[in-house]
């Protein structure tokens, strides 16, 4: 841990704390918040409590040495490492609206960026970027190292000590320059990472407990090595008949956000299905809602008694939608296709239980979903694995149709 922290502090230079408020105070406030969480109480009892307390005490000594705001965020993030809860993090709160003090800059693709105060403090990485790009430019898609693009930004992503670092190498934005540090990843399990990352539009930073590397992309941050997007789902909702005979596909898109019309359609789906095989496409659904997925689960249970159901997922499927996938995984005549889901499902949002708290000095806000779904803890940070892994290089519906045909032979 110490090696990782030291490496980051060498990179980061940011706002400093005043004598009246310190990083220790921020850490104390976060520690108090964490101890109220269901996940803390469930996971860190007995001897684990003593281990966690020692982690806090070690980090507090580190905090005493740090005067910068961003190095403090690194320390705060370490306090959250031992707790298994993907819906949790700390972000730099722009309470004073410093990110928008100057004129708003609108740069292509309807992306909004603010030429504000924070860009003056972008951390700069001391590395020969031209030589680094030569090393990284031919890295294959299955290797997390390489050259990535996102919102008119291009970054070199490379391993350094026990971290993976993303540094800007090209920028179409006024608030980012070559050499700026954008994110740091720390692996928690194969292809699953904790991430400390900037927000591209106003240059503030946040720590999140979940990031996934899959098919040449960082899923939740939307950095990608290529413009291939076969793993992304379709917008809207509806039922269509595929060109292949006797196959229908149900699209659960995210554009309508489960309005009444969408829910009504899914509730009455049994009246729409007329084929012996159905593809249910729930890609990109990061949230889901019980009044949509409960009737869908009932339909799958009934329909699969005599027919085959193919559920298409990607790494953005999480929360209610992901619990639906976990529940039907392994059922007779039900097949999961695509890539592993997000692994963010054991703790969900509840307006009376979720935590959102400004820390002591007004620099950061802590958030955590706090309603526990204990039956899904084994999937947290890992995801639900598909029965069929689909290639990112061709259309997923077409691949699924081929699988369906083969299953009938």
C-alpha positions as CSV (number, residue, x, y, z in Angstrom):
1,X,0.0,0.0,0.0
2,X,2.7,2.4,1.0
3,X,4.6,2.0,-2.3
4,X,1.4,2.7,-4.2
5,X,0.7,5.8,-2.2
6,X,4.2,7.2,-2.5
7,X,4.1,6.7,-6.3
8,X,1.0,8.8,-6.6
9,X,2.1,11.6,-4.3
10,X,5.2,12.0,-6.6
11,X,2.8,12.8,-9.4
12,X,0.2,15.0,-7.8
13,X,0.3,18.7,-7.0
14,X,-3.0,20.3,-6.1
15,X,-4.8,22.7,-3.8
16,X,-3.3,22.8,-0.3
17,X,-5.1,22.5,3.0
18,X,-5.1,25.4,5.4
19,X,-4.2,25.0,9.0
20,X,-7.8,25.2,10.1
21,X,-8.8,22.0,8.2
22,X,-6.7,19.0,7.4
23,X,-6.6,15.7,5.5
24,X,-6.8,14.0,8.9
25,X,-10.1,15.7,9.5
26,X,-11.4,14.5,6.1
27,X,-10.3,11.0,6.9
28,X,-11.9,11.0,10.4
29,X,-15.2,12.1,8.8
30,X,-15.0,9.4,6.2
31,X,-14.3,6.8,8.8
32,X,-17.3,7.9,10.8
33,X,-19.5,7.6,7.7
34,X,-18.2,4.2,6.8
35,X,-19.0,2.7,10.2
36,X,-22.7,3.5,9.6
37,X,-22.8,1.3,6.5
38,X,-24.6,-2.0,6.2
39,X,-21.7,-3.3,4.2
40,X,-19.2,-2.3,7.0
41,X,-21.3,-4.0,9.7
42,X,-21.8,-7.2,7.6
43,X,-18.2,-7.6,6.4
44,X,-15.9,-6.2,9.1
45,X,-16.9,-7.9,12.3
46,X,-14.6,-9.6,14.8
47,X,-10.9,-9.7,13.9
48,X,-11.6,-7.9,10.6
49,X,-12.7,-4.9,12.6
50,X,-9.3,-4.7,14.3
51,X,-7.6,-5.1,11.0
52,X,-9.7,-2.3,9.5
53,X,-9.0,0.0,12.5
54,X,-5.3,-0.5,12.0
55,X,-5.7,0.4,8.3
56,X,-7.4,3.6,9.4
57,X,-4.7,4.4,11.9
58,X,-2.0,3.8,9.3
59,X,-3.7,6.0,6.8
60,X,-4.2,8.8,9.4
61,X,-0.4,8.9,9.9
62,X,0.0,9.2,6.1
63,X,-2.6,12.0,6.1
64,X,-0.7,14.0,8.6
65,X,2.1,14.3,6.1
66,X,0.0,15.5,3.2
67,X,-1.1,19.0,2.6
68,X,-2.5,18.7,-0.9
69,X,-6.2,18.0,-1.7
70,X,-5.7,15.4,-4.4
71,X,-3.1,13.4,-2.4
72,X,-5.7,13.4,0.4
73,X,-8.3,11.9,-2.0
74,X,-5.8,9.0,-2.6
75,X,-5.6,8.4,1.2
76,X,-9.4,8.5,1.5
77,X,-9.8,6.0,-1.3
78,X,-7.6,3.5,0.5
79,X,-10.0,3.5,3.5
80,X,-12.7,2.2,1.2
81,X,-10.6,-0.6,-0.4
82,X,-11.5,-3.4,2.2
83,X,-15.3,-2.9,1.8
84,X,-17.0,-4.9,-0.9
85,X,-19.5,-2.4,-2.3
86,X,-19.3,-1.2,-5.9
87,X,-21.9,1.5,-5.4
88,X,-19.6,3.6,-3.2
89,X,-17.0,6.3,-3.7
90,X,-15.6,9.8,-2.9
91,X,-15.6,12.7,-5.3
92,X,-14.2,16.2,-5.3
93,X,-17.2,18.4,-4.8
94,X,-17.2,21.7,-6.7
95,X,-19.0,23.5,-3.9
96,X,-17.6,26.9,-4.9
97,X,-18.4,26.3,-8.6
98,X,-14.7,26.9,-9.5
99,X,-15.1,24.5,-12.5
100,X,-17.5,26.9,-14.2
101,X,-16.0,30.3,-13.3
102,X,-14.9,31.0,-16.9
103,X,-16.9,30.7,-20.1
104,X,-18.4,27.3,-21.0
105,X,-16.6,25.6,-23.9
106,X,-18.6,23.3,-26.1
107,X,-16.4,21.0,-28.2
108,X,-18.0,18.6,-30.6
109,X,-20.2,15.5,-30.0
110,X,-22.4,17.7,-27.8
111,X,-19.7,17.5,-25.1
112,X,-19.6,20.4,-22.6
113,X,-16.3,21.5,-21.0
114,X,-15.6,24.3,-18.6
115,X,-12.5,26.4,-18.9
116,X,-12.4,27.0,-15.2
117,X,-10.2,27.2,-12.1
118,X,-9.3,23.5,-11.7
119,X,-7.5,23.2,-14.9
120,X,-4.6,25.2,-13.4
121,X,-3.9,22.4,-11.1
122,X,-4.0,19.4,-13.5
123,X,-1.3,16.9,-12.3
124,X,1.5,16.4,-14.8
125,X,3.3,13.1,-15.2
126,X,7.0,13.2,-15.7
127,X,7.5,10.6,-18.5
128,X,8.7,10.7,-22.1
129,X,5.4,10.4,-23.8
130,X,6.6,10.1,-27.4
131,X,8.7,7.1,-26.4
132,X,5.8,5.7,-24.4
133,X,3.4,6.0,-27.4
134,X,5.9,4.0,-29.6
135,X,5.8,1.2,-27.0
136,X,2.0,1.2,-26.6
137,X,0.7,1.9,-30.1
138,X,0.6,-1.8,-31.2
139,X,-0.6,-3.3,-27.9
140,X,-3.5,-5.8,-28.6
141,X,-7.0,-5.1,-27.5
142,X,-6.9,-7.8,-24.8
143,X,-4.0,-6.0,-23.1
144,X,-5.1,-3.1,-20.8
145,X,-2.0,-1.1,-21.8
146,X,-2.4,0.9,-25.0
147,X,-3.7,4.0,-26.7
148,X,-7.3,5.0,-25.8
149,X,-9.8,7.7,-26.9
150,X,-12.7,9.4,-25.1
151,X,-14.6,12.6,-25.9
152,X,-11.9,14.1,-28.2
153,X,-9.2,13.1,-25.7
154,X,-6.5,10.5,-26.3
155,X,-4.5,8.8,-23.5
156,X,-1.6,6.5,-23.1
157,X,-2.4,3.8,-20.6
158,X,0.5,2.0,-19.0
159,X,1.7,0.0,-16.0
160,X,3.7,1.8,-13.3
161,X,4.6,0.0,-10.1
162,X,1.4,-1.6,-8.9
163,X,-0.8,0.8,-10.7
164,X,-2.1,1.5,-14.3
165,X,-1.9,5.1,-15.3
166,X,-3.8,7.1,-18.0
167,X,-2.0,10.2,-19.3
168,X,-3.3,12.6,-21.9
169,X,-1.3,12.6,-25.1
170,X,-3.7,14.6,-27.4
171,X,-6.5,16.9,-26.4
172,X,-9.3,18.7,-28.3
173,X,-10.3,20.6,-25.1
174,X,-9.0,23.8,-23.7
175,X,-8.9,22.3,-20.2
176,X,-6.6,19.3,-20.9
177,X,-3.1,19.3,-22.1
178,X,-0.5,16.7,-23.1
179,X,1.1,15.1,-20.0
180,X,-1.9,15.7,-17.7
181,X,-2.7,12.7,-15.4
182,X,-6.3,11.6,-16.1
183,X,-6.7,8.4,-14.1
184,X,-5.0,5.7,-12.0
185,X,-6.3,2.1,-11.8
186,X,-5.6,-0.4,-9.1
187,X,-6.6,-4.0,-9.8
188,X,-8.9,-5.7,-7.3
189,X,-9.5,-8.9,-9.3
190,X,-8.8,-9.9,-12.9
191,X,-10.1,-7.1,-15.2
192,X,-11.8,-5.3,-12.3
193,X,-10.3,-2.1,-10.9
194,X,-10.6,0.7,-8.4
195,X,-10.2,4.0,-10.2
196,X,-9.2,7.5,-9.3
197,X,-10.2,9.5,-12.3
198,X,-10.8,13.1,-13.4
199,X,-14.1,14.4,-14.7
200,X,-13.3,15.6,-18.2
201,X,-15.7,18.5,-18.2
202,X,-14.4,20.4,-15.2
203,X,-11.1,18.8,-14.1
204,X,-12.2,17.6,-10.7
205,X,-11.4,14.1,-9.5
206,X,-13.2,11.2,-8.0
207,X,-12.6,7.7,-6.6
208,X,-14.9,4.9,-7.6
209,X,-15.0,1.3,-6.4
210,X,-15.7,-0.2,-9.8
211,X,-14.1,-0.1,-13.3
212,X,-14.1,-2.9,-15.7
213,X,-11.6,-3.6,-18.6
214,X,-13.4,-5.6,-21.3
215,X,-12.9,-5.9,-25.0
216,X,-10.4,-3.1,-25.3
217,X,-12.3,-0.6,-23.3
218,X,-12.7,0.8,-19.8
219,X,-16.4,0.3,-19.5
220,X,-17.7,2.9,-17.1
221,X,-15.3,5.6,-18.0
222,X,-16.0,5.0,-21.7
223,X,-12.3,5.0,-22.7
224,X,-11.8,2.7,-25.7
225,X,-9.0,1.5,-27.9
226,X,-11.2,1.4,-31.0
227,X,-14.6,2.6,-32.3
228,X,-16.0,-0.9,-32.4
229,X,-19.3,-0.8,-30.4
230,X,-21.0,-4.2,-31.1
231,X,-21.1,-4.7,-27.3
232,X,-23.4,-1.7,-26.9
233,X,-27.1,-2.2,-26.9
234,X,-29.8,-0.4,-28.8
235,X,-31.8,2.6,-27.6
236,X,-35.6,2.5,-27.0
237,X,-37.6,-0.6,-26.5
238,X,-39.7,-3.0,-28.5
239,X,-40.1,-6.3,-30.1
240,X,-38.9,-7.3,-33.6
241,X,-38.8,-10.4,-35.7
242,X,-35.3,-11.3,-36.8
243,X,-34.6,-12.3,-40.4
244,X,-33.9,-15.8,-39.2
245,X,-37.2,-17.8,-39.0
246,X,-38.9,-18.3,-35.6
247,X,-36.7,-15.9,-33.6
248,X,-37.9,-12.7,-31.9
249,X,-35.8,-10.2,-30.0
250,X,-37.0,-8.0,-27.2
251,X,-35.0,-4.8,-26.8
252,X,-34.9,-3.3,-23.3
253,X,-33.2,0.0,-24.2
254,X,-32.3,2.8,-21.8
255,X,-33.4,5.9,-23.6
256,X,-37.0,6.0,-22.2
257,X,-35.8,5.2,-18.7
258,X,-38.6,2.8,-17.9
259,X,-41.5,5.2,-18.5
260,X,-45.1,3.8,-18.1
261,X,-45.3,2.8,-21.7
262,X,-42.1,0.7,-21.5
263,X,-43.2,-1.0,-18.3
264,X,-46.7,-1.7,-19.7
265,X,-45.1,-3.3,-22.8
266,X,-42.9,-5.6,-20.8
267,X,-45.7,-6.5,-18.4
268,X,-47.8,-7.7,-21.4
269,X,-44.9,-9.3,-23.3
270,X,-46.5,-12.8,-23.2
271,X,-49.1,-11.5,-25.6
272,X,-46.5,-10.4,-28.1
273,X,-44.2,-13.5,-28.3
274,X,-45.1,-15.9,-31.1
275,X,-41.8,-17.8,-31.7
276,X,-40.1,-20.8,-30.0
277,X,-36.9,-18.7,-29.3
278,X,-36.5,-15.2,-28.0
279,X,-33.5,-12.9,-27.5
280,X,-33.9,-10.4,-24.6
281,X,-31.4,-7.6,-25.0
282,X,-30.7,-5.7,-21.8
283,X,-27.3,-4.3,-22.7
284,X,-26.3,-1.0,-21.1
285,X,-28.9,-1.2,-18.4
286,X,-27.0,0.3,-15.4
287,X,-30.0,0.6,-13.1
288,X,-33.2,-1.4,-14.0
289,X,-36.4,-1.1,-11.9
290,X,-38.3,-3.8,-10.1
291,X,-41.6,-3.0,-11.8
292,X,-39.9,-3.8,-15.1
293,X,-37.7,-6.8,-14.2
294,X,-40.2,-8.6,-11.9
295,X,-42.7,-9.2,-14.8
296,X,-39.9,-10.0,-17.1
297,X,-38.6,-12.6,-14.7
298,X,-42.1,-14.1,-14.5
299,X,-42.3,-14.3,-18.3
300,X,-38.8,-15.9,-18.6
301,X,-39.8,-18.5,-16.0
302,X,-43.0,-19.4,-17.8
303,X,-41.7,-19.2,-21.3
304,X,-38.6,-21.3,-20.7
305,X,-40.6,-24.3,-19.7
306,X,-41.2,-25.1,-23.4
307,X,-38.9,-22.7,-25.2
308,X,-35.4,-21.2,-25.2
309,X,-34.6,-17.8,-23.8
310,X,-31.3,-16.0,-24.7
311,X,-30.4,-13.0,-22.5
312,X,-27.9,-10.6,-24.0
313,X,-25.8,-8.7,-21.5
314,X,-22.7,-6.5,-21.4
315,X,-20.4,-5.1,-18.7
316,X,-22.7,-2.1,-18.2
317,X,-25.5,-4.3,-16.8
318,X,-25.7,-3.6,-13.0
319,X,-28.0,-3.2,-10.0
320,X,-31.6,-4.4,-10.5
321,X,-30.9,-5.6,-14.1
322,X,-27.8,-7.5,-12.9
323,X,-29.7,-9.2,-10.1
324,X,-32.3,-10.3,-12.7
325,X,-29.4,-12.0,-14.7
326,X,-28.0,-13.6,-11.5
327,X,-31.5,-15.0,-10.6
328,X,-32.1,-16.7,-14.0
329,X,-28.5,-17.8,-14.6
330,X,-28.4,-21.6,-14.9
331,X,-32.1,-22.1,-15.3
332,X,-33.2,-24.7,-17.8
333,X,-33.5,-23.4,-21.4
334,X,-32.1,-20.0,-20.3
335,X,-28.8,-18.9,-21.8
336,X,-26.7,-15.8,-21.0
337,X,-24.7,-14.3,-23.9
338,X,-22.2,-11.4,-24.3
339,X,-19.6,-10.6,-21.6
340,X,-19.5,-10.7,-17.8
341,X,-21.8,-8.2,-16.1
342,X,-20.5,-5.3,-14.0
343,X,-20.3,-6.9,-10.6
344,X,-22.3,-4.1,-8.9
345,X,-25.4,-5.6,-7.5
346,X,-25.1,-6.6,-3.8
347,X,-25.9,-3.1,-2.5
348,X,-28.6,-1.0,-4.0
349,X,-30.2,2.5,-3.8
350,X,-32.9,3.2,-1.2
351,X,-33.8,6.8,-0.5
352,X,-34.1,6.1,3.2
353,X,-30.9,4.1,3.6
354,X,-28.4,5.5,1.0
355,X,-25.6,7.7,2.4
356,X,-24.4,11.0,0.9
357,X,-22.2,13.2,3.1
358,X,-20.0,16.2,2.7
359,X,-16.7,15.6,4.5
360,X,-15.1,17.9,7.1
361,X,-13.4,20.5,4.9
362,X,-15.9,20.9,2.1
363,X,-13.5,19.4,-0.5
364,X,-15.2,16.0,-0.9
365,X,-18.5,14.2,-0.8
366,X,-18.9,10.5,0.2
367,X,-21.7,8.4,-1.3
368,X,-22.8,4.8,-0.8
369,X,-25.8,2.7,-1.7
370,X,-26.7,0.9,1.5
371,X,-29.5,-1.5,1.0
372,X,-28.0,-5.0,1.2
373,X,-28.9,-7.9,-1.1
374,X,-26.7,-10.5,0.7
375,X,-27.5,-13.3,-1.7
376,X,-25.5,-11.6,-4.4
377,X,-22.2,-10.9,-2.5
378,X,-20.4,-13.6,-4.4
379,X,-21.0,-11.7,-7.7
380,X,-19.9,-8.3,-6.3
381,X,-16.8,-7.1,-8.0
382,X,-16.9,-10.1,-10.3
383,X,-20.1,-10.1,-12.3
384,X,-22.3,-12.8,-13.8
385,X,-20.4,-14.9,-16.4
386,X,-22.1,-15.6,-19.7
387,X,-22.8,-19.1,-21.0
388,X,-21.6,-17.8,-24.4
389,X,-18.9,-15.2,-24.8
390,X,-19.6,-13.0,-27.9
391,X,-16.9,-11.5,-30.1
392,X,-16.6,-7.7,-30.0
393,X,-15.8,-7.7,-33.8
394,X,-19.2,-8.6,-35.3
395,X,-22.9,-7.9,-34.5
396,X,-24.1,-9.6,-31.3
397,X,-27.6,-10.3,-32.6
398,X,-26.2,-12.0,-35.6
399,X,-23.9,-14.1,-33.4
400,X,-26.8,-15.0,-31.2
401,X,-28.9,-16.1,-34.1
402,X,-26.0,-18.4,-35.2
403,X,-25.9,-19.9,-31.7
404,X,-29.7,-20.5,-31.8
405,X,-29.5,-22.2,-35.1
406,X,-26.7,-24.5,-33.9
407,X,-28.7,-25.4,-30.8
408,X,-31.5,-26.6,-33.1
409,X,-29.3,-28.9,-35.1
